[in-house]
Amino acid sequence: MTAKDKGLEYVGASRIEGPLVVIDRVRDAGYDELVEIKDSSGRLRLGRVLDISSERAVVQVLEGTDGLSGSTLRARFLGESLKLPVSKGMLGRVFDGLGRPADGGPLPLSGDRRDVNGAPINPVARRYPREFIQTGISAIDGMNAMVRGQKLPIFSGNGLPHDRVCAQLVRQARLPGEKADFSIVFAAMGVKRDVADYFMRDLSRSGALGRVAMFLSLADAPSVERLLTPRAALTLAEHLAFDCGQHVLVVLTDMTNYCESLREVGTARGEIPGRKGYPGYLYSDLASIYERAGRVEGSPGSITQTAILTMPSDDISHPVPDLTGYITEGQIVLDRELFQRGVYPPIAGLPSLSRLMKDGVGKGYTREDHPALASQLFACYAYVKRVRALADIIGEEELGAGDKVYLKFGEAFERRFLSQGEREDRPIGTTLDLGWEMLSLLPRSELHRVNSALLDEHYGKALSGKGG
């Protein structure tokens, strides 16, 4: 906006539709520019320019358009995009989806205001994600380990305990054997108030809230607020990681709600829909969020990201999990069958995958036997699935003796390795020892992915319960 237009107010709107307001004869406005909108009672609301063409601006009202009148509203274009004041003092605080205090506390004391869209990271400046993050959950640490700088989402379904798994991960995540600062930025989009209360109570009771900054966009908040919530959270995470040198875990839940808001706004704008009505730019929009994770040269800090998304009808080919899988480095999948059988956390053994696990485990990171052990557990559990499918056809009594041993292994693996208490925090050494206990239920001759030296050291020895 030019200097002469500073403070210029536009009176009236030609159209109000959903969260969008169309204002005519606008001069010198820019995409994503903040707009201050005043209704007839004098109440101020924030909006941002979503589209600009000739002298018409489409403004997305972040706090909803209820009560706005097209003939009386007043709009003032502010000449800048949404900025968030950032500081370490935001840890231990709760904010709304736009980064405003929601805990009754004051605004963060900071002279540093950052654009919530972030600054692009030069690809050449990126450092490869390495080094293990311990979650205390065996199904993740043992077989799908998370490393610093990785993007590892959790795919869930309606009714599955992803909120409980998420809270456990936030409580227990740490850098084993290091004293480095480790913080968590938690962003919830479209969650119900009881879910938000659950997270706050759980983290407060466990003492973890002091290292967590929470951004909550509740289900009764305007849906367009959800489009800025993950960006506000990641803006703080970038400050903590790249300015303060901290290792930051960013938890985003539920990204499906975020995508639903994106579809809603796209429909209101009259965009041509893509798959299942989502906008054609869904992939690039998700990438603009996920790619803000990582490590950069010159900073000791890192941003690791786990996005929780619920798959409609448990459909992993749905556009949201499908496109997410193309951008991220693996996924943790919650399995409904395991959940119905009482296994918690119900993390599916085979669909789950951490593509960067190989670079953050093993000698110097966790333990030398970790990569081979995980590979062997995957192979044996995959064979269990085949044996169970065969047993469904011919009956378990018709199976050979070797296949029956695998069935016993599969049952023990699910009940003792995958399953653990919601408050049970297993060190990585305990997880690995428990994995060896499971393999020791099978004949040594069946373990083809582990070398003889490791078998001599670990096979058949009851090491469960010893820390690492």
Summary of the structure (lengths in Angstrom):
residues: 468
radius of gyration: 25.0
end to end distance: 59.9
largest distance: 86.9
contacts: 1581
relative contact order: 0.12
helix: 38%
strand: 23%
